[in-house]
Amino acid sequence: MPTLITSRPLALLLLLLQPLQFKILRVSLDKSEEEIEQFEDYLEELHSSGPAKPLTKEAFQRRTIIDPERPLTDPDYCTDEMKMKNVHDKFRCVREHFFLQIAYEDLQKICKNLFVPCKNGVKKCHRSRQLVEGVYCNLTRGARMSDCEYESSYRKGHVLITCRWQDDIQEIIPAYVNDIMVLHTDVKGNSLFHNEAQWPF
């Protein structure tokens, strides 16, 4: 009578090697316990079936704040940076994303501004007082990493963000970039936003 060892030796070998491979990975990473714990949390979230956890302060910075050295008008900006910064939803392409050229500390201060409507009309966003430069990424092709391709649009305007409380650091932090409201002027020189909504300053 065939047993698991004789009928499926390769599958059994892979099952036995998994803990060993992970143990080797932990050693080869040469990282602190905190970094290893964050990596394990990432793996757990990646393979979970529930909704994604909110981004931590560090994860938001890594995925949103950009290096000023690369031209923001580069047409391949989003496709390249989304891969470089590992921006995805459990390896699925995200529909849209914003990269911002602003110091994280300045972005975090926006969380103290009054609530204003987000682009969907719900009044739960905070708007920057100063103009912020950034890139808007809109998915044009693909469903899973790394087949995602994006249209890149340079924007300069008032950024809309949502914020949340992070318990372990006891801080209100940016959670999501909702929009960059681009300023236009009408024939009389009056300022208008790209979505034609009237926003008080």
Solvent accessible surface area in square Angstrom, and as a share of the most:
residue,aa,sasa,rsa
1,M,224,1.00
2,P,102,0.64
3,T,77,0.45
4,L,96,0.48
5,I,121,0.61
6,T,98,0.57
7,S,67,0.43
8,R,160,0.58
9,P,81,0.51
10,L,123,0.61
11,A,47,0.36
12,L,41,0.20
13,L,91,0.46
14,L,96,0.48
15,L,111,0.55
16,L,121,0.60
17,L,57,0.28
18,Q,111,0.49
19,P,92,0.58
20,L,91,0.45
21,Q,100,0.45
22,F,66,0.28
23,K,134,0.57
24,I,101,0.51
25,L,66,0.33
26,R,75,0.27
27,V,115,0.66
28,S,76,0.49
29,L,53,0.26
30,D,131,0.68
31,K,107,0.45
32,S,59,0.38
33,E,125,0.56
34,E,119,0.53
35,E,81,0.36
36,I,13,0.07
37,E,107,0.48
38,Q,92,0.41
39,F,65,0.27
40,E,56,0.25
41,D,65,0.34
42,Y,81,0.31
43,L,50,0.25
44,E,116,0.52
45,E,41,0.18
46,L,24,0.12
47,H,148,0.66
48,S,46,0.30
49,S,121,0.78
50,G,35,0.34
51,P,129,0.81
52,A,58,0.45
53,K,113,0.48
54,P,87,0.55
55,L,50,0.25
56,T,61,0.35
57,K,44,0.19
58,E,91,0.41
59,A,14,0.11
60,F,4,0.02
61,Q,61,0.27
62,R,136,0.50
63,R,42,0.15
64,T,3,0.02
65,I,36,0.19
66,I,10,0.05
67,D,83,0.43
68,P,96,0.60
69,E,151,0.68
70,R,64,0.23
71,P,88,0.56
72,L,16,0.08
73,T,102,0.59
74,D,37,0.19
75,P,103,0.65
76,D,83,0.43
77,Y,3,0.01
78,C,0,0.00
79,T,25,0.14
80,D,56,0.29
81,E,28,0.12
82,M,2,0.01
83,K,85,0.36
84,M,156,0.70
85,K,37,0.16
86,N,71,0.37
87,V,0,0.00
88,H,14,0.06
89,D,53,0.27
90,K,32,0.13
91,F,84,0.35
92,R,113,0.41
93,C,18,0.11
94,V,25,0.14
95,R,171,0.62
96,E,25,0.11
97,H,28,0.12
98,F,4,0.02
99,F,0,0.00
100,L,0,0.00
101,Q,52,0.23
102,I,24,0.12
103,A,51,0.39
104,Y,9,0.03
105,E,108,0.49
106,D,56,0.29
107,L,0,0.00
108,Q,36,0.16
109,K,123,0.52
110,I,6,0.03
111,C,13,0.08
112,K,178,0.75
113,N,19,0.10
114,L,149,0.74
115,F,113,0.47
116,V,22,0.13
117,P,52,0.32
118,C,4,0.02
119,K,89,0.38
120,N,105,0.54
121,G,53,0.51
122,V,77,0.44
123,K,134,0.57
124,K,105,0.45
125,C,0,0.00
126,H,13,0.06
127,R,23,0.08
128,S,0,0.00
129,R,178,0.65
130,Q,83,0.37
131,L,81,0.40
132,V,4,0.02
133,E,58,0.26
134,G,0,0.00
135,V,0,0.00
136,Y,33,0.12
137,C,0,0.00
138,N,49,0.25
139,L,46,0.23
140,T,84,0.49
141,R,134,0.49
142,G,30,0.29
143,A,74,0.57
144,R,126,0.46
145,M,42,0.19
146,S,71,0.46
147,D,85,0.44
148,C,2,0.01
149,E,69,0.31
150,Y,12,0.05
151,E,98,0.44
152,S,26,0.17
153,S,40,0.26
154,Y,90,0.34
155,R,44,0.16
156,K,96,0.41
157,G,0,0.00
158,H,6,0.03
159,V,0,0.00
160,L,0,0.00
161,I,0,0.00
162,T,21,0.12
163,C,31,0.19
164,R,64,0.23
165,W,120,0.42
166,Q,11,0.05
167,D,102,0.53
168,D,118,0.61
169,I,58,0.29
170,Q,116,0.52
171,E,58,0.26
172,I,89,0.45
173,I,0,0.00
174,P,0,0.00
175,A,26,0.20
176,Y,107,0.41
177,V,10,0.06
178,N,15,0.07
179,D,4,0.02
180,I,0,0.00
181,M,0,0.00
182,V,31,0.18
183,L,57,0.28
184,H,97,0.43
185,T,95,0.55
186,D,50,0.26
187,V,157,0.90
188,K,169,0.72
189,G,52,0.50
190,N,80,0.41
191,S,64,0.42
192,L,56,0.28
193,F,9,0.04
194,H,67,0.30
195,N,58,0.30
196,E,139,0.62
197,A,38,0.30
198,Q,135,0.60
199,W,26,0.09
200,P,106,0.66
201,F,159,0.66
